Amino acid sequence: MIIRALPEESPRKLNILLAEDNAVNSVLAQKLLQKQGHTVTSANNGIEALKLWEENRFHHFDIILMDVQMPEMDGLQAATRIRERELGTGAHIPIIAVTAHAMKGDRERCLAAGMDGYIAKPINPSELAKAIQATVPVGAKIAAVPADPVLKGPSDIELLARFDGDSALLKELAGIFLQECPRVLDEIRAALGTADLRALERAAHTLKGSVGNFAMPGPWETAQRLELLAKSGQLSGAQEIFHVLEQQIVRLNQILARHAAEPARQPL
């Protein structure tokens, strides 16, 4: 989990990025948040929100309140871009969707885009506070998390621990994964090419289930993103996510190929 809660004596005031294009809604949200003791920076659309987040990445904002419908770049697109750029870094800024939509599937679409929470308009002050508290507990401090290399892999100790120290079992399963992985990636690639949502969901789920065994959360999270996008019925940003997944799988395959080639040792 990226957010680590540490005890703090008094409630923590947050630095919040608010992305909202409607002037009335923006002022209302700002005032409500300021009354709750938070500091607010405003953006008028997804492009501005993305730019402000990039400029203050890892240091300033604690959470983003993201309107779903905005000009130039909507909230779903902005959230997807943020999650793509966070992949493999160890960073994760909480994002709450703020939307006037009340249609079935809206919540799922927001979560599939990488958002952590969802509140509806018109904004209710108590519901806003509850959503923030649930996503970033106000009485907690977010510990700084250093940015790791994008393709950092597990240590041998971490990897072996997944298999109870049994290197023979690791060797066997690494070999199976290396044999099966190209086929599953081809299935994902084909599903994206034909916009076959069911095939994409199935293939991404299969890959996620396999990589989860190898102590490398990056490709697991990326495969899950593709799976959730397919479930949501929309593929905005899916090709970019798949490109990241391919890079992560290359690194994982390099690690597993070494273990598959090593003589098996007795379990620890």
C-alpha positions in Angstrom: 0.0 0.0 0.0 1.4 3.4 -1.0 -0.2 5.5 1.7 1.3 4.8 5.2 -0.6 6.2 8.1 1.5 7.4 11.0 0.1 8.6 14.3 -0.1 12.4 14.8 -1.3 14.3 17.8 -3.7 16.7 16.0 -5.8 16.3 12.8 -3.8 16.9 9.7 -4.7 19.7 7.3 -4.3 18.7 3.7 -3.0 20.4 0.6 -5.8 19.7 -1.9 -5.8 20.1 -5.7 -9.3 20.9 -6.9 -10.1 20.4 -10.6 -13.4 22.0 -11.4 -14.5 24.0 -14.5 -17.7 25.4 -13.1 -17.0 28.7 -11.2 -19.9 28.3 -8.8 -19.0 24.7 -7.9 -15.3 25.6 -7.7 -15.9 28.5 -5.2 -18.3 26.4 -3.1 -15.9 23.5 -2.9 -13.0 25.8 -2.0 -14.9 27.4 0.8 -16.1 24.1 2.2 -12.6 22.7 2.1 -11.1 25.9 3.6 -13.6 25.7 6.5 -12.4 22.2 7.2 -8.9 23.7 7.5 -7.4 22.6 4.2 -5.4 24.5 1.7 -6.8 24.5 -1.9 -5.2 25.0 -5.3 -7.7 25.2 -8.2 -7.5 24.0 -11.8 -10.1 24.7 -14.5 -9.7 21.5 -16.5 -7.8 18.2 -16.6 -4.8 19.7 -18.5 -4.3 22.3 -15.8 -4.7 19.7 -13.1 -2.2 17.4 -14.7 0.3 20.3 -15.1 -0.1 21.4 -11.4 0.3 17.8 -10.2 3.4 17.3 -12.3 5.0 20.5 -11.1 4.4 19.5 -7.4 4.8 15.8 -7.8 5.8 13.8 -4.7 6.0 17.0 -2.6 3.0 19.1 -2.3 -0.6 17.8 -2.9 -2.0 15.2 -0.6 -5.2 14.5 -2.6 -7.0 15.6 -5.8 -10.7 16.3 -6.1 -11.4 15.7 -9.8 -14.5 16.8 -11.6 -15.4 14.2 -14.2 -16.7 16.4 -16.9 -14.3 19.2 -17.9 -13.3 20.8 -21.2 -10.0 20.0 -23.0 -9.3 17.0 -20.8 -11.9 15.4 -18.6 -11.3 14.0 -15.1 -11.2 10.3 -16.2 -8.5 11.1 -18.8 -6.5 13.2 -16.3 -6.7 10.5 -13.6 -5.6 7.9 -16.1 -2.6 10.0 -17.1 -1.6 10.5 -13.5 -1.8 6.7 -12.8 0.3 6.0 -15.9 3.0 8.3 -14.7 3.0 6.9 -11.2 3.4 3.3 -12.4 6.4 1.7 -10.8 7.4 4.8 -8.8 5.9 3.8 -5.5 3.8 7.0 -5.5 0.0 7.2 -5.4 -1.9 10.4 -4.9 -5.5 9.8 -3.8 -8.0 11.0 -6.3 -11.7 11.5 -5.5 -14.1 11.8 -8.5 -16.7 14.6 -8.2 -19.5 14.2 -10.6 -23.1 15.2 -11.3 -23.6 11.9 -13.0 -25.8 9.5 -11.3 -26.0 6.7 -13.9 -25.3 3.1 -13.4 -21.6 2.3 -14.0 -20.3 5.8 -13.3 -18.6 4.8 -10.1 -17.0 1.8 -11.8 -15.7 4.0 -14.6 -14.1 6.4 -12.1 -12.5 3.5 -10.2 -11.3 2.0 -13.5 -9.6 5.3 -14.4 -7.6 4.9 -11.1 -9.7 7.1 -8.8 -9.9 6.1 -5.1 -13.3 7.5 -4.3 -16.5 9.0 -5.7 -18.9 11.7 -4.5 -21.9 13.2 -6.3 -22.9 16.8 -6.9 -24.4 18.9 -5.5 -21.6 18.7 -2.9 -22.8 17.9 0.6 -20.3 19.2 3.2 -20.5 16.2 5.5 -20.2 13.7 2.6 -17.2 15.7 1.2 -15.5 15.4 4.6 -16.3 11.7 4.9 -14.9 11.0 1.5 -11.7 12.8 2.2 -11.4 11.1 5.6 -12.0 7.7 4.1 -9.4 8.3 1.3 -6.7 10.1 3.4 -7.5 9.9 7.1 -7.3 13.5 8.3 -5.7 12.3 11.6 -2.9 10.7 9.8 0.3 11.8 8.1 1.4 10.5 4.7 4.9 9.3 5.0 7.2 10.3 2.2 7.8 7.4 -0.3 10.9 7.6 -2.4 10.5 7.2 -6.1 11.9 3.7 -7.2 13.1 2.9 -10.6 10.2 2.1 -12.9 11.4 -1.4 -13.6 12.7 -2.4 -10.2 12.2 -6.1 -9.4 12.0 -8.2 -6.3 15.1 -9.4 -4.5 15.9 -13.1 -4.5 14.9 -13.3 -0.9 11.5 -11.7 -1.6 10.9 -14.0 -4.6 11.9 -17.2 -2.9 9.8 -16.3 0.1 6.7 -16.5 -2.2 7.6 -20.2 -2.7 8.5 -21.0 0.9 12.2 -21.0 0.0 11.7 -23.7 -2.5 14.0 -22.8 -5.5 12.9 -26.0 -7.4 9.3 -24.8 -7.3 10.4 -21.3 -8.3 12.4 -22.7 -11.2 9.4 -24.8 -12.4 6.9 -22.0 -12.2 9.2 -19.5 -13.7 9.6 -21.8 -16.7 5.9 -22.2 -17.1 5.3 -18.4 -16.9 8.0 -17.7 -19.5 6.4 -20.2 -21.8 2.8 -18.9 -21.3 3.4 -15.2 -21.0 3.9 -14.4 -24.7 0.6 -16.1 -25.6 -1.3 -14.1 -23.0 0.4 -10.8 -24.1 -0.6 -11.6 -27.7 -4.2 -12.1 -26.5 -4.2 -8.7 -24.8 -2.7 -7.1 -27.9 -5.3 -8.7 -30.2 -8.1 -7.7 -27.9 -7.0 -4.1 -27.9 -6.7 -4.2 -31.6 -10.3 -5.3 -32.1 -11.7 -3.5 -29.0 -12.9 -6.9 -27.7 -13.7 -6.0 -24.1 -14.5 -9.5 -22.9 -11.3 -11.0 -24.3 -9.2 -8.1 -22.9 -10.8 -8.6 -19.4 -10.1 -12.3 -19.5 -6.5 -12.1 -20.8 -5.6 -9.3 -18.4 -7.1 -11.2 -15.5 -5.1 -14.3 -16.5 -1.9 -12.4 -16.6 -2.6 -10.6 -13.3 -3.2 -14.0 -11.7 0.2 -15.3 -12.9 2.4 -12.3 -12.2 1.0 -11.9 -8.7 3.0 -14.9 -7.7 6.4 -13.3 -8.3 6.6 -10.5 -5.8 6.6 -7.7 -8.4 3.5 -5.5 -7.9 4.1 -3.2 -10.9 2.9 -5.6 -13.6 0.1 -6.9 -11.4 -1.3 -3.4 -10.8 -1.0 -2.6 -14.6 -2.7 -5.8 -15.6 -5.5 -5.0 -13.1 -5.8 -1.5 -14.7 -6.5 -3.1 -18.1 -8.9 -5.6 -16.5 -10.9 -2.8 -14.8 -10.9 -0.7 -18.0 -12.4 -3.6 -19.9 -15.0 -4.2 -17.2 -15.9 -0.5 -17.4 -16.6 -0.7 -21.1 -14.2 2.0 -22.2 -10.6 1.8 -23.4 -9.3 5.4 -23.1 -5.6 5.1 -22.4 -5.5 1.3 -22.7 -2.8 1.2 -25.3 -0.5 3.4 -23.2 -1.1 1.2 -20.2 -0.3 -1.9 -22.2 2.9 -0.3 -23.4 3.9 0.1 -19.7 2.9 -3.5 -19.0 5.1 -4.8 -21.8 8.1 -3.0 -20.3 7.4 -4.4 -16.9 7.0 -7.9 -18.2 10.3 -7.6 -20.0 12.0 -6.9 -16.7 10.1 -9.6 -14.9 11.0 -12.1 -17.6 14.6 -11.2 -17.3 14.5 -12.0 -13.6 12.6 -15.2 -14.0 14.8 -16.4 -16.9 17.8 -16.3 -14.5 15.9 -18.4 -11.9 14.7 -20.8 -14.5 18.3 -21.4 -15.7 19.7 -21.8 -12.2 20.2 -25.3 -10.6 17.5 -25.8 -8.0 18.5 -25.7 -4.3 16.9 -27.4 -1.3 14.1 -25.4 0.4 15.4 -23.1 3.2 
